[in-house]
Amino acid sequence: MLKRASAGGDDGYRLTPLVVVELAPDAKEEAIAWLLNKISDSEQNGGAELLVEQLRHGEADREKDNRNVFLVGAERQRLLSGAEDLGLFKEFNDGSMRAFTCANKDNFKDFKGDGDGFLSMAECQYIVKHELDSLRAKNETHIPGYEKAKLYPGKSIIRRMQSKGILVQVFPLHETEELKRLSFSWYKKVKLSLQPLDDIRHYFGEGMALYFGFLEYFTFALVPMALVGVPYYLFDWEDYDKYVLFAAFNLVWCTVILEAWKRSSATLAYRWGTLSRKKAFEEPRPGFHGVLGFNPVTGREEPLYPNTKRLLRIYLVSLPFVLLCLYLSLYVMMVYFLMEGWALTLYDARPTFWMSVLTFVPSVIYAVVIEVMNLIYRYAAEFLTGWENHRLESSYQNHLVLKVLVFNFFNCFASLFYIAFVMQDMVMLRQSLATLLITSQILNQVMEAFLPYWLQRRRNKKMMRRASKRATLGEKEMPLADQVRLEANMSTYLGTFDDYLELFLLFGYVSLFSCVYPLAAVLVVLNNITEVYSDAFKMCCVFKRPFSDPAANIGVWQLAFEAMSVIAVVTNCALIGMSPQVKSYFPESETQLILWTAAIEHGLLALKFILTFVIPDVPKHIQTKLARLEFESLEALKKKVRAETCRLSVRRSAPPSAQTRAACSARLAKVTGFRTSWLFMARYLFIRDFGTGDDGLDALWAELPNFWFC
């Protein structure tokens, strides 16, 4: 559990460094001392009860390096209690996944001795981050030394210091040896095998492992379509009348793979212990602001912002802005069609090789413009969503994803819909799809892999020269101070948003129009294979190590992919209805053709939704294990409650005082995850078996502290 994060030997630190806290070079001493005291102080005094020590610099670096860099660690028992507070699931002796409790620690599979090695480094860093984020102001009105940095009771100290520029960054340290082993098994050797998802999860957390699991699954799911597409491309290239079968295959494919992924995702989440983990109560996001008031749920003092004002900002500002951006995207699309017509006119006048090449230039320019517009719009969407002042991070992310997806979908696919259903030119549709797909893949690889690597190489050239100099002097491993400075200068990984967005657009290219360009699936498979290696390289060598995210699924992106699959059903049915083969069955009445196409499309959509409900998201054997675990937990709690009730009915002399009730309420307020449902079930059992009288309820309140340790 507490292996050294650095690659060096004993640097003389009293703690095992887990997380780095870097403050501004000109941060005031009183603010630094106040923060360090908060980090190291006991929980009873409002501190995090962590270990903190200043990073030591070499003599040559004493003047030019930032001195306000601190290493944060924790005692083993503090980490174990933090794992219990967070409701982390670990493997029990019987093979099931259960919420960890210190009282029951010896019954967990990998817990030996005092717990050394029980928690992974990623879990330890996640616990430390949670404790730092939980630091709240009490009676302070401002950060010491910064009168304008206002505080109020319950305000996050770390977030306020970051927003005011006092705190530069907080990041977890890499484990050098562990990272080398992961890199070698992940991307440093080309092999035809699955990714080491368990190792990725162990090092980067469940959220990152689920992304790479979905990337791998999506790649394998594309293989059948690629195998069908290659002969289809070779034998029916110029015969666009025969894309009906491929479109029908699309309809089945895009529905089945998403339902199968839900089951695969649930299997992974159960194996990693996040499927049953209850989400903790969400705190206000860092950028949320408003008039100071009391939260009716928590009773804590925090900013309050009227929902009506937020809705006015959304509907009167954000929505018109999105519509304006969609109009600009439509205008750019029409300019592209004018350029395309001009290029075709030149080719018709002089049908030479270079003129044929010229016909692809408008599509390439349009593809580049699309990527630039997507990037600009992304920054605008982030600004608008922040300005809307959402209280919760989940609400902020949902609104941001919605804005970005709507614009990216329209910007990337509007021209293809226009060519397919207005111009009805399958040759031009095939050419535009191929150009957009290939150009976007090349640009993404350059922007996501090569450019960050090149910039990182430039930033780290001096540091690597210093490290190689030490190596020549006989130092085999990099000292901790050098490792911290090296990682501090790395780029910050901003999450899987852009990675999922790229896969979403690729899924759209394949599921919507690949029937007219069968090689689309082949190109996406090749792109995904290189994406696995480039993303793995980025995570290991280019970016700082991100904090782990104990996710149970891919979140809102599952809904986004399912929405795309619904649009794919409509699109492919329309393409089938437009084919000359189908039109030949309705030579006299186009209305009948439209009605039959709409009827089939509605039937397929109905079948799709039926399959969604019929196929369980969680495999049966996992449902059985979860049900058995819940039954055993409730039975054990029921016995505990009844035994304590019998004892109290004989020995209780007086009802609990108001102070006891308040202490129990405060203890209950800290409980997160699985244990919360146990406590409310206890209350239910008292009411069911002993009524709602004072005896039962008073006994329950008096015994709540005991249930905390059961």
N, C-alpha and C positions, 0 to 999 in steps of 0.2 A: 504493500500500500504506500509506503513512503520511500520509494527509490529516488535517488538523486536525479533531478531534472537535467543537470548539466553533465557534460561529458568529461569534465575535469576531475581531478582527485579531490582531496580534502582541502577546501579553501578556507577552513577555519570558521565556518558559519555554525551558529547554534541551532539552525533549523534546516529542514529540507525544503528548498525553494519550490513553491508550486505556482505562484502568481506574481507578476511584476506590476507594481504601481509606480507610474512615472508622473511626477508633478512638474509644473512649469519651472524653468530655471530661475525665474524671478519671483517665485512664490514666497510669500511672507512667512517668516519663521513661526509666528504665532499660529498661523493656519496649518502649517505642517505639523507642529507639535500637537495641536488639537486633534487633527485627523489620526495621527499615530496613536494617540491616547484612546481615541474611540475604537480603533482596530484592536488594540491589545486589552482594553478594559473588559471586565466581566459582563456577562449578560444581564445580571441584576442591575448593573449601573448603566445599561443601555449600550454596551459595547458588543463587539463581535467575538471577543475571547480568542483571538488568533495571535500567532507569533509574527513579528515584523522586525526586519533588520535592514539597515541601509547597505546598499551595494558598495563594495570596496573597489576603488579604482587603482590602477597602477600609478607609479610615480610620474611616468611620461604623459599620462592622460589626465593628470589631476586638474589641470587648468582648463582644458578645452571640452571636457565632457560634462554633461548635466549631472550635478551632484545629488539632485533630488529624485533619485531612483531607489525604490525600496522593494525588498523581497518579502513575500507573505507566505507563511506556512501555517501549520496547525498541529497540535498534539493528536496522537492517535485516537484517544478517547473523544476528543472534540469532533473529529471527523465522523466517528461512529454515531455519536448523538446527532450530528447534522444529517447523516444518512437516514436516521430514524425520523427526524423532523420533516425531511423531504419525502418520506414514504418510498424510498428506493426499494425496488424488488430485487431479491437475490435468490439463488437456487437453494431450496430446502433439501434436507437429507433424503426425502422421498422422491426427489426429482422435480417437484412442483416449484413454481415461482411465487414467493410470498414477500410481503412487505417486511423489511428488516426492522427488528426491535432489539435493543440492547439486552433486555431481560431474557430473550430467547436466542441469543447470538450463537450459543454452542450447538444449536440444532440446524444451523446453516452449513451447507456442504463444504465450502472452502474456508470456513472460519477455523483457524488453528492457533493455539496459544493465545497471544494477546491481540490477534487480528491483523498481524503484519501480512500484507499481500492480499487481504480480503477485498479491499476496494482498489479499483484501477486508478491510475494517475488522473485519467479524464474525470472520473467520478469525484476524486478528491478536489480537483480544480473547480468542478461544478459546485461542490459544497462551499468552497471558499468564496466563489463568486456570489452565491446566494447570500452568504453571511455578510459580505461587503455591501450588497444591494439592500440588505435589510437594516443597515445603519440608518437610524432616523433621528431627526432633531427632537429634543425634548423641550427645554425652556429657552434655548438659544433663539435670538431674534435675527442674527446674521452670522456669517462665517467670520471668525476672528481675523481682524486685519482688513476685512472687506465689508464695509458698512452697506454697500449697495447690493451685496449678495444676500438677500433676505432669506430667512428661514422661518418656519412655523412648525408647531408640533406635528410630527408624523411625516415631514418632508424628507425625501431620500437625500442623504448627505452626498453620496458619490455622484448622483445625477446632477445635483446643484453645482458641485465643484466642476464637473465636466462642462456644463452649460456656460459657466462663467470663465472657462479657460484656465482655471487653477489646476485642475487635474488633466493631464495630457492624454493618458491612455492607461487601460488596465488589460493585461493579456496574460494567458497561461504560457508557461515555458514548454518547449519541446523536450522530449526525452531522446537524446541523440542516438543511443544504441538501439532503442526500440524503434526509432524512426528509420534507421538503416535497415533493420530486419524487415519492417513493413514495406519499405521502398523496394527491396530486392524481390520480395514475393509478389509485389503489386504491379510494378511497371518497369523495373530495370531489366527484366528479361522478357522477350516476346514468347508467349506460349499460348497454346490453345486450351485454356482451362478457365474455370470460373474465378471471379474475384474473391479475395479473402475477406468476405463481408464481416465475419466475426472479428477478425483482426482490426478492420477499419472501425467497427463499432467500439472495440476496446480502446482504440487510440483517439478517435475523433467524436465518438458518441453516436447515438441511435439515429438522429436526424440526418447526419452525413451518410451513414451506412444505408439508410433507406433510399437516399437519392441515388447512390451508386447501384443499389439493388434494383431500383426502377429503371435506371439506364441500361443495366445488363438485361433485365427482363424485356424491355422494349426492343432491344437489339435482337434477342432471340425470337421475339414475336414477329419481327419483320422478315425473318428468314423464309417462312412459307410463301409470303407474298413476293419476295425477291426470286425464289425458285420458280414460281409461276410466271413472274414478269419477264425473266430472261428469254425463255422460248417464245413467249407471247411477243416480245420485242423483235426477236429474230425473224419470225415467220409471218407476223401480221403488221409489220411496220407501216406500210403504206395503206393498209386496209382498215380505215377508222370505223367501218361499219360493224366490226366484230369486237367492240369493247364492252358489249353487254355482259358477257360472262365474267369479265374481270370486275366490272362494277358490282355485279351480284356477289362476287367473292368479297369485295370490299365491305359490303353490308354486313356479312356474317363476321368477318375478321375484326372490325372495329368494335363490335359489341362483345364478342367472346373474350378478347384479350383484357379488356378493362375489368370484366367480372372475375376473370381468373387472377388478375393482379390483386384484387381485394383479398382473396383467400391467401395468396402468397404473402402479401403484406402482413396479414393477421398472424400467419405462422411465424414470420420473422419477429414481429412485435412480442408474441408470446414467449419465444425463445429468449428474447432479450429483456423480458420483464416489464415492458411498457404497455402491454395491451390492457391490463387491469388497473394500471396506475391512475388514480384520480387526479384531475388537474387542480392545482392549488388556486386559491382565491386570487384573482388578478388585481394587482396594484395599479394605480394610475401611471400612464406612460410618462417618460421624462419631459416631453414637450407640452404636456397638458397644463393649462393655466385657467384661472378663473377667480371668482370672489371666494375668500376663505369662509368655510362653513363646516358643518358636521355631516359626515356620511351616515345616512340612516341605517345602513347595514352594519358597518364596523363601529360606528360611534366615534370614529377618529376625526380629527380636524384635518381637512384637506380642501383643495380648490373645488368649487362647484361652478358648472357652466350650464346655462339653460339649453335644453335640447332643441327648443324652437329656434334659437339663434344658429345652432349648428345646421339644422335643416334648411334655414334660409340661405346660409352660405353654400350649402350643397346645391340647392335647386335654382338659386338666383345667380350664382357665380360659377361653380364648378361645372354644372351641367351645360350651361351655355358655352363655356370654354371648350369642353369636350366636343360639343357639336360644331363649334367653329373649327377646331382642329380636324374633324372629320371632313368638313367642307374643303379645307385647304388640301387634305389628302386627295379628295376627289378632283380638285383642280389640277394637282400635280399629275394625277392619272390621265386626265384628258390631254395635258401637254405631252405626256409619253405617247399617247396614241397618235397625236399629230406628228411627232418625230418618227414613229414607226411607219406611218403612211408616207412620209417624205423619203425614208430609206427604201421602202418598197418601190416607190416611183423611180428612184435612181436605178434600182436593180432591174426593173422592167425595161428601162431605156438602154442600159448597158449590162447585160447578164454575164459579168465576168466573175472570177474567183474573189477578187478584192471587194467587189460590190456585194457578193453574197456574205462576205465577212461583215460588211457595213450594216447589213440587216440586223445583226446581233448587237450592235453598239447601243441603240436606244434601250434595249432590255437591260444591258449591263449598267448603263447610267441610271436607269430607273431603280434597279436593285440597290445600287450604292446610295441613292437618294432616300430610299425606304429605310435603310439602316441608320442613316444620319437623322432622319425625322423621328424614328423610334427612340434614338438616344436623346434628342432634344426634348421630346414629349415626356420621356421618363423623368427628367429633372423637373419639368413643369408639373407633372402629376404628383411627385413627391412633395413639392412646395405647396400645392393646393390641398393635398390630403393633410399635411401638417397644419395648414392654416385653418382647416375645418375644425381643428381642436378636438379630436376624438380622445375620450378618456382612457380607453383600454388599447393596448398594443394589438390585440386580436382584431378589434374593430378598425383600427388604422390599416392593418395589413389587408383586411378584406376589401376596404374601399380603394386602396392603392392597386390591388390585383385587378379589381373590376375595371378601373380606369385604364390601366395599362393593357389589359386583354382586349377590351373593346377597340381601342385605337390600333393596336398591333394587328388584330384580326382584320379590321377594315383596311388598314394600310397595306398589308401583305397580300390579301386575297381579293380585294375589290376589283382589281384589273382582271383577275382570272375569272371571276363571276361575270364580268361584263363581256369578256371574249366568249365565254361558254354559252351564255343565255341571251345575250343581246346580239352580238355579232354572229354567234353560232359558227365560229371558225375553229375547227378542231386542230388544224395544222398550226395556226398561230397560238392556240392554247398550249399545244405541246411544246412549242419553241419558248414561249414565255415562262411556262412552268420550269423547264429545264434550266433556263438562264437564271431565273430568280433563285432556284434551289442551289445551284452550283455556286453562284456569286455570294449568296448569304453564308454558305458553309465556309467558303474561303475567308470572308471577312471575319466571321466568328472565330475561326482558328487563329487568325492574325491578332485580333483584339484580345482574345482570352488567354492565349498561351505565349505566342512569340513576343508581343509587345511587353507584357508584364515581366517576362524573363529577361528581356534586354534591359529594361529599366532597372530591374533588381541587380543585374550584373554591374551596371554602372554605379549604383549606389554602394555596392558591397566590394568594389574592386580594392579600395584602400584597406578595408577590414580583412579581406582575404590575403592581401599582401602581408599584413601584420601577422596573420595566423601562420602563413607559410614561413615567415621569418622565425617565429617561435619554434616551428617544427624543425628548422635547421639547427636550432640551438639545443635540440634534444627533448623538447616538450611534445609528447605524442598526442595530447588531447588539448582542446581549446579551453582556457580558463573560463570560469563562470562569468566574469565581468565582460569578456569578449563575446560570449554567447548572448548575454542579455543585450549588449549594444547591437549585435548583428540582427537579432530578432526584432528589436525595437524599431529598426529602420526598414523592416520588411513591410510590404503592403498589407492592409487589413482586409481580411476576407469578409465580404458584405452579406454573406448568406447564399442560400441556394435559389434565390428568386430568379436571377438571370439564367441559371442553368435549367430550371424547370420551364421558363419561358421559351428558351431555345427548343427544348424537346416538344413543347406544346405546338410551336409553329411547324416543326418537322412532322409531327403527327398530323397536322392539318394538311400539309402538302401531300402526304401519302394517302390519307383517308378520303380527301375531297376529290382530287383530280388525277390520281395516279393511273386510273383506267385508260387515260389518253396518253400517258407517258409511263409505261410499265417499269422503266429503269429507275423511277423515283425511289422505290423501296431499296434497290441495290445501292444507290448513292447514299441513302440515309444510313444503311447498315455500315458502309465504309466510314461515313462520318462519325457514327457512334463508336466504332472501334478506336478511331484516333482520338475521339473525345474522352474515352476511358483513360487512355495513357496521358493525354494532355492535362485533364483535370486532376489525375493522381499526381502528376509532376507539380502542378500548381500548389496543391495542398501540402506537399512535402517540402518543396524547395522555394516557392515564390512568396507565399502568404504566411503571416503569423498563424500560429496554431489557434483555431477558434475554440471557444468554450463549447462543451458538448451540449446537445439539445435532446432531452429524453422524449423523442417523438414516438407516437404509436402508428402513424400513417403519414401520407404525404399532404394531408390537410386539404386546404381549399383547392389545390391543384387536381385532386381527384374529381371534384365537381366540374372543373374547367375542361378536363379531358372528356368527361361524360357529355358535357354540352357540345363539344366538338363532334363527338360520335353521333349525336342526334342530328346536327347539321349535315354530317356526312351521309346519313340515311336519306335525307331530303335531296341533297345534291346528286347522289348516285341514282336515285329514282328518276330525277329530272333528266339526267344524262341518258338513262335507259330509254325514257319516253321520247327523247329527241333523236334516237338512233334510226337510221333508215330501215333497219330490220323490223323494229317495232312499228314504225309508221306504215309499213306495207300492210299490216293487219287492219289498218283504219284508213283506207284510201279516200273515203268520201267524207268522213266526219272528223274534223280535228277536235271538236268538243268531246266526243266519246273518248278519244285518246287522252285528253287532259283529265277527264273524269276517272278513267281506269288507272292512270298513273297516280292520281291523288288517292284513290281508294287503296291501291297497293302500298303506297307510301304510309298511309295511316295504319294499315294492317301491320306493316313491318315495325312501325313505331310502337304499336300496341304490343307486339310480340317482344320487342326489346324491353319494354317496361315490365312485362310479365316475367321475363327471364331475370330481370333485376331483383324482383321480389322472390322468385322461386329459388334461385341459386343463393344459398346463405353466404354472407360475407365472411363468416368465420367457419372453418372446417368443423365437422361434427365432433371429432375427437378432442379438439381444443375446447369446444363448448362444454363437453362432458367434464374435462379437467377443471374448467373454471367453475362449473356448477358444483362439483365435488368439493372444491376448495371453499367456496362460499358456504356450503352446507356444514362442513367441518368447523369453519370459523364461527358460524352462528350457534351451532350446538355447544361448542366450548364456551362461548359467551353466555349462553342460556344457563349452563350449569354453574358458571361463576356467579351470575346474577342471583340465581335461586339460593345458592349456598350463602352468599352474603346477606340476602334478605332474611333467611332463617336466623343467621347469627345476629343481625341487627334487631330482629323482632324480640329477641330475648335480652340482649345486652344494651340496646340503645336507651339512654336515659333522657336525652333532650334533643330537640331538633337542631340542626346546624345553624350557626349564627349567620348574620348577614355578611360578615367578613369571609366566612368559609364559602358561602355561595359565590361571592365576588372572586375569590381565589380560584374556585372551580371554573367559573366562567372565563377567567383570564387564561387558565390552562387549556380549556377547550378551544379558545380562539387561536391558539398556536398549532392545534392539531391539523395536519393536512393529509390528504390522501385517504388510504384505505381505512384507517382507524376512525375517522369521523363517522362513517356509516355505522360502525360497530357501536359507537356511543349513542347514536340516535336510535339504533335497534334496541339497546339496553333500556332506553326510556320507553320505547314501545312495549317491551316485555313487561315492564313494571305496570304500565297502565292496563295492559291486557290481563295480567294475572292477579294484580293487587288493586286495581282501580285507580282513580285519580285523586285519592285522598292524600292528606299531608304525609301519612306514614310512608307510602311508597315513594312519593316524589322527594321528600326530605332525605330518605335513605339513598336515593339515587344521587342527589347532589353531594351528599357526604362521601359517597364512594367513588366519585368521578376521578379523583387523583389516583386511586388504586387501579382503575381500569387503564390508566396511562401506562402502567408497567406490566399489564397482563399480556 
